[in-house]
Amino acid sequence: MGKGDPNKPRGKMSSYAFFVQTCREEHKKKHPDASVNFAEFSKKCSERWKTMSAKEKGKFEDLAKNDKARYDREMKNYIPPKGEKKTKKKKDPNAPKRPPSAFFLFCAEHRPKIKSENPGLSIGDTAKKLGEMWAEQSAKDKLPHEQKAAKLKEKYEKEVAAYRAKGKSDAGKKAPGRPTGSKKVIEPEDEDEEEEEEEEEEEDEEEEDDE
């Protein structure tokens, strides 16, 4: 965890991340001395996941639910060190980009129209208007955005699992004779930070439109 608080709860894992972890452990048991071709291994995991039934995935989904419950429970009891400020993680440019939510996809579609009809509208008022429009949408109208967001999220989770697996693999490949200092692997953003960053991204987009 680098220089962060060692008492801070470990981040939660997705069902696909648990699946990849299991695949990696199985491969290590069968081929303890074999080197792993990361790209090929990642592709095989993805293909295997796609062919699995809902029942087979259920085991990993249960693990993810339990891990989320564990994380939420630990975060409720977690007290940050005194004087510690919430700092943003350093982002790795090679890390998978977090996908937009259904609401963000809706905003991207309707924001240009609102701005053209109300050129003097502030960023805050534009966001408020979009929020009102989204709230008025029926479940049927929201469905296309939610389906697209779900597909993007599934793709993102696979990329994150592969990215983290690669990070651990790279960290284990240290030159002989070198000090075994801890190599920090920059993780993609945690889900509990997504909402805050989404708001900032929306404001940045609107400021660019205003220029």
C-alpha positions as a LaTeX table, in Angstrom:
\begin{tabular}{lrrr}
\hline
Residue & $x$ (\AA) & $y$ (\AA) & $z$ (\AA) \\
\hline
Met1 & 0.00 & 0.00 & 0.00 \\
Gly2 & 2.99 & 2.29 & $-0.31$ \\
Lys3 & 3.21 & 5.06 & 2.28 \\
Gly4 & $-0.54$ & 5.06 & 3.01 \\
Asp5 & $-2.16$ & 4.19 & 6.31 \\
Pro6 & $-1.49$ & 0.45 & 6.94 \\
Asn7 & $-4.71$ & 0.28 & 8.96 \\
Lys8 & $-6.89$ & 1.43 & 6.07 \\
Pro9 & $-9.21$ & $-1.36$ & 4.84 \\
Arg10 & $-8.16$ & $-3.18$ & 1.68 \\
Gly11 & $-10.22$ & $-2.16$ & $-1.37$ \\
Lys12 & $-13.12$ & $-4.36$ & $-2.50$ \\
Met13 & $-12.78$ & $-6.75$ & $-5.45$ \\
Ser14 & $-15.21$ & $-7.47$ & $-8.30$ \\
Ser15 & $-16.50$ & $-10.97$ & $-9.14$ \\
Tyr16 & $-14.30$ & $-11.05$ & $-12.25$ \\
Ala17 & $-11.25$ & $-10.02$ & $-10.20$ \\
Phe18 & $-11.87$ & $-13.00$ & $-7.88$ \\
Phe19 & $-12.18$ & $-15.24$ & $-10.94$ \\
Val20 & $-8.86$ & $-14.04$ & $-12.39$ \\
Gln21 & $-7.20$ & $-14.51$ & $-9.00$ \\
Thr22 & $-8.48$ & $-18.11$ & $-8.88$ \\
Cys23 & $-7.25$ & $-18.77$ & $-12.45$ \\
Arg24 & $-3.83$ & $-17.41$ & $-11.52$ \\
Glu25 & $-3.63$ & $-19.64$ & $-8.42$ \\
Glu26 & $-4.71$ & $-22.71$ & $-10.43$ \\
His27 & $-2.09$ & $-22.00$ & $-13.10$ \\
Lys28 & 0.61 & $-21.53$ & $-10.46$ \\
Lys29 & $-0.23$ & $-24.91$ & $-8.86$ \\
Lys30 & $-0.18$ & $-26.74$ & $-12.19$ \\
His31 & 2.88 & $-24.92$ & $-13.58$ \\
Pro32 & 4.87 & $-23.60$ & $-10.58$ \\
Asp33 & 8.02 & $-22.92$ & $-12.62$ \\
Ala34 & 6.42 & $-21.73$ & $-15.86$ \\
Ser35 & 6.48 & $-18.06$ & $-16.80$ \\
Val36 & 3.11 & $-16.51$ & $-17.61$ \\
Asn37 & 2.38 & $-14.84$ & $-20.94$ \\
Phe38 & 0.22 & $-12.07$ & $-19.49$ \\
Ala39 & $-1.64$ & $-11.13$ & $-22.69$ \\
Glu40 & $-2.47$ & $-14.75$ & $-23.48$ \\
Phe41 & $-3.44$ & $-15.54$ & $-19.88$ \\
Ser42 & $-5.70$ & $-12.48$ & $-19.71$ \\
Lys43 & $-7.38$ & $-13.41$ & $-22.99$ \\
Lys44 & $-8.02$ & $-16.98$ & $-21.84$ \\
Cys45 & $-9.52$ & $-15.75$ & $-18.56$ \\
Ser46 & $-11.83$ & $-13.38$ & $-20.44$ \\
Glu47 & $-12.95$ & $-16.10$ & $-22.88$ \\
Arg48 & $-13.53$ & $-18.58$ & $-20.07$ \\
Trp49 & $-15.57$ & $-16.01$ & $-18.11$ \\
Lys50 & $-17.82$ & $-15.35$ & $-21.12$ \\
Thr51 & $-18.66$ & $-19.05$ & $-21.50$ \\
Met52 & $-19.46$ & $-19.60$ & $-17.82$ \\
Ser53 & $-23.07$ & $-20.01$ & $-16.71$ \\
Ala54 & $-24.75$ & $-17.75$ & $-14.16$ \\
Lys55 & $-24.51$ & $-20.62$ & $-11.67$ \\
Glu56 & $-20.74$ & $-20.92$ & $-12.20$ \\
Lys57 & $-20.29$ & $-17.16$ & $-11.85$ \\
Gly58 & $-22.45$ & $-17.18$ & $-8.71$ \\
Lys59 & $-19.55$ & $-18.38$ & $-6.55$ \\
Phe60 & $-17.43$ & $-15.38$ & $-7.54$ \\
Glu61 & $-20.36$ & $-12.97$ & $-7.27$ \\
Asp62 & $-20.92$ & $-14.19$ & $-3.70$ \\
Leu63 & $-17.24$ & $-13.61$ & $-2.95$ \\
Ala64 & $-17.53$ & $-10.07$ & $-4.35$ \\
Lys65 & $-20.67$ & $-9.37$ & $-2.29$ \\
Asn66 & $-19.01$ & $-10.64$ & 0.88 \\
Asp67 & $-15.89$ & $-8.61$ & 0.14 \\
Lys68 & $-17.97$ & $-5.47$ & $-0.44$ \\
Ala69 & $-19.81$ & $-6.06$ & 2.86 \\
Arg70 & $-16.43$ & $-6.54$ & 4.57 \\
Tyr71 & $-15.08$ & $-3.35$ & 3.02 \\
Asp72 & $-18.17$ & $-1.30$ & 3.91 \\
Arg73 & $-18.10$ & $-2.64$ & 7.47 \\
Glu74 & $-14.39$ & $-1.90$ & 7.92 \\
Met75 & $-14.71$ & 1.58 & 6.40 \\
Lys76 & $-17.46$ & 2.45 & 8.91 \\
Asn77 & $-15.06$ & 1.65 & 11.75 \\
Tyr78 & $-12.02$ & 3.13 & 10.05 \\
Ile79 & $-10.71$ & 6.39 & 11.50 \\
Pro80 & $-8.06$ & 8.14 & 9.35 \\
Pro81 & $-4.92$ & 9.30 & 11.19 \\
Lys82 & $-5.32$ & 12.73 & 12.78 \\
Gly83 & $-4.64$ & 15.55 & 10.36 \\
Glu84 & $-4.64$ & 13.25 & 7.34 \\
Lys85 & $-6.18$ & 14.86 & 4.30 \\
Lys86 & $-7.83$ & 12.92 & 1.53 \\
Thr87 & $-5.33$ & 12.99 & $-1.28$ \\
Lys88 & $-5.94$ & 11.82 & $-4.79$ \\
Lys89 & $-4.04$ & 8.79 & $-5.93$ \\
Lys90 & $-1.38$ & 9.32 & $-8.53$ \\
Lys91 & $-2.92$ & 8.08 & $-11.76$ \\
Asp92 & $-1.05$ & 5.75 & $-14.04$ \\
Pro93 & $-1.64$ & 6.81 & $-17.68$ \\
Asn94 & $-1.69$ & 3.10 & $-18.59$ \\
Ala95 & $-4.40$ & 2.25 & $-16.06$ \\
Pro96 & $-7.86$ & 1.41 & $-17.45$ \\
Lys97 & $-10.10$ & 4.47 & $-17.74$ \\
Arg98 & $-13.17$ & 4.37 & $-15.52$ \\
Pro99 & $-16.38$ & 4.08 & $-17.56$ \\
Pro100 & $-19.20$ & 6.64 & $-17.37$ \\
Ser101 & $-22.41$ & 5.84 & $-15.48$ \\
Ala102 & $-25.83$ & 5.64 & $-17.17$ \\
Phe103 & $-26.53$ & 9.19 & $-15.97$ \\
Phe104 & $-23.25$ & 10.46 & $-17.45$ \\
Leu105 & $-24.06$ & 8.88 & $-20.81$ \\
Phe106 & $-27.44$ & 10.62 & $-20.65$ \\
Cys107 & $-25.75$ & 13.95 & $-19.81$ \\
Ala108 & $-23.29$ & 13.61 & $-22.70$ \\
Glu109 & $-26.22$ & 13.11 & $-25.06$ \\
His110 & $-28.41$ & 15.96 & $-23.80$ \\
Arg111 & $-25.93$ & 18.59 & $-22.57$ \\
Pro112 & $-25.24$ & 20.12 & $-26.05$ \\
Lys113 & $-28.96$ & 20.68 & $-26.61$ \\
Ile114 & $-29.43$ & 22.37 & $-23.22$ \\
Lys115 & $-26.41$ & 24.63 & $-23.80$ \\
Ser116 & $-27.58$ & 25.63 & $-27.28$ \\
Glu117 & $-31.07$ & 26.44 & $-25.99$ \\
Asn118 & $-29.75$ & 28.20 & $-22.85$ \\
Pro119 & $-26.32$ & 29.68 & $-23.74$ \\
Gly120 & $-26.12$ & 31.74 & $-20.53$ \\
Leu121 & $-26.84$ & 28.82 & $-18.19$ \\
Ser122 & $-24.16$ & 28.23 & $-15.54$ \\
Ile123 & $-22.42$ & 24.89 & $-14.99$ \\
Gly124 & $-24.38$ & 24.31 & $-11.79$ \\
Asp125 & $-27.75$ & 25.12 & $-13.39$ \\
Thr126 & $-26.94$ & 22.92 & $-16.40$ \\
Ala127 & $-26.13$ & 20.01 & $-14.07$ \\
Lys128 & $-29.34$ & 20.67 & $-12.12$ \\
Lys129 & $-31.39$ & 20.70 & $-15.33$ \\
Leu130 & $-29.83$ & 17.43 & $-16.49$ \\
Gly131 & $-30.56$ & 15.88 & $-13.09$ \\
Glu132 & $-34.22$ & 16.92 & $-13.34$ \\
Met133 & $-34.47$ & 15.53 & $-16.88$ \\
Trp134 & $-32.95$ & 12.22 & $-15.78$ \\
Ala135 & $-35.36$ & 11.96 & $-12.83$ \\
Glu136 & $-38.30$ & 12.44 & $-15.22$ \\
Gln137 & $-37.17$ & 9.63 & $-17.53$ \\
Ser138 & $-39.16$ & 6.40 & $-17.37$ \\
Ala139 & $-37.43$ & 3.09 & $-16.64$ \\
Lys140 & $-37.86$ & 2.22 & $-20.32$ \\
Asp141 & $-36.16$ & 5.46 & $-21.44$ \\
Lys142 & $-33.28$ & 4.92 & $-19.00$ \\
Leu143 & $-32.74$ & 1.31 & $-20.09$ \\
Pro144 & $-30.52$ & 1.95 & $-23.19$ \\
His145 & $-28.16$ & 4.12 & $-21.10$ \\
Glu146 & $-28.11$ & 1.59 & $-18.26$ \\
Gln147 & $-27.40$ & $-1.30$ & $-20.62$ \\
Lys148 & $-24.56$ & 0.58 & $-22.30$ \\
Ala149 & $-23.12$ & 1.59 & $-18.90$ \\
Ala150 & $-23.31$ & $-2.04$ & $-17.69$ \\
Lys151 & $-21.37$ & $-3.26$ & $-20.74$ \\
Leu152 & $-18.73$ & $-0.57$ & $-20.29$ \\
Lys153 & $-18.44$ & $-1.40$ & $-16.58$ \\
Glu154 & $-18.01$ & $-5.13$ & $-17.29$ \\
Lys155 & $-15.28$ & $-4.34$ & $-19.84$ \\
Tyr156 & $-13.61$ & $-1.99$ & $-17.33$ \\
Glu157 & $-13.66$ & $-4.60$ & $-14.54$ \\
Lys158 & $-11.96$ & $-7.11$ & $-16.82$ \\
Glu159 & $-9.30$ & $-4.56$ & $-17.77$ \\
Val160 & $-8.74$ & $-3.62$ & $-14.11$ \\
Ala161 & $-8.36$ & $-7.28$ & $-13.08$ \\
Ala162 & $-5.86$ & $-7.83$ & $-15.89$ \\
Tyr163 & $-4.04$ & $-4.59$ & $-15.03$ \\
Arg164 & $-3.71$ & $-5.54$ & $-11.36$ \\
Ala165 & $-2.56$ & $-9.06$ & $-12.24$ \\
Lys166 & 0.12 & $-7.57$ & $-14.49$ \\
Gly167 & 1.20 & $-5.17$ & $-11.74$ \\
Lys168 & 1.70 & $-8.04$ & $-9.29$ \\
Ser169 & 3.51 & $-10.07$ & $-11.94$ \\
Asp170 & 5.87 & $-7.17$ & $-12.74$ \\
Ala171 & 6.52 & $-6.52$ & $-9.05$ \\
Gly172 & 7.66 & $-10.15$ & $-8.65$ \\
Lys173 & 10.21 & $-9.89$ & $-11.46$ \\
Lys174 & 13.10 & $-8.26$ & $-9.61$ \\
Ala175 & 16.69 & $-8.48$ & $-10.77$ \\
Pro176 & 18.83 & $-10.84$ & $-8.61$ \\
Gly177 & 21.01 & $-9.12$ & $-6.03$ \\
Arg178 & 18.90 & $-5.98$ & $-5.97$ \\
Pro179 & 17.33 & $-4.62$ & $-2.78$ \\
Thr180 & 13.78 & $-5.91$ & $-2.40$ \\
Gly181 & 12.21 & $-2.53$ & $-1.75$ \\
Ser182 & 8.46 & $-2.41$ & $-2.11$ \\
Lys183 & 7.45 & $-1.35$ & $-5.60$ \\
Lys184 & 4.25 & 0.62 & $-5.53$ \\
Val185 & 1.69 & $-0.42$ & $-8.10$ \\
Ile186 & $-0.57$ & 2.47 & $-8.99$ \\
Glu187 & $-4.13$ & 1.21 & $-8.83$ \\
Pro188 & $-7.09$ & 2.45 & $-10.86$ \\
Glu189 & $-9.50$ & 4.60 & $-8.89$ \\
Asp190 & $-11.57$ & 2.98 & $-6.11$ \\
Glu191 & $-15.32$ & 2.98 & $-6.60$ \\
Asp192 & $-15.86$ & 5.13 & $-3.52$ \\
Glu193 & $-13.95$ & 7.95 & $-5.24$ \\
Glu194 & $-15.81$ & 7.67 & $-8.55$ \\
Glu195 & $-18.74$ & 9.91 & $-7.71$ \\
Glu196 & $-16.56$ & 12.83 & $-6.66$ \\
Glu197 & $-14.33$ & 12.56 & $-9.73$ \\
Glu198 & $-17.29$ & 12.21 & $-12.08$ \\
Glu199 & $-18.59$ & 15.57 & $-10.86$ \\
Glu200 & $-15.21$ & 17.17 & $-11.50$ \\
Glu201 & $-15.02$ & 15.66 & $-14.99$ \\
Glu202 & $-18.47$ & 16.97 & $-15.82$ \\
Glu203 & $-17.45$ & 20.48 & $-14.76$ \\
Asp204 & $-14.25$ & 20.26 & $-16.80$ \\
Glu205 & $-16.20$ & 19.23 & $-19.90$ \\
Glu206 & $-18.64$ & 22.09 & $-19.49$ \\
Glu207 & $-15.88$ & 24.64 & $-18.95$ \\
Glu208 & $-14.28$ & 23.48 & $-22.20$ \\
Asp209 & $-17.61$ & 23.90 & $-23.97$ \\
Asp210 & $-17.91$ & 27.45 & $-22.63$ \\
Glu211 & $-14.53$ & 28.48 & $-24.05$ \\
\hline
\end{tabular}
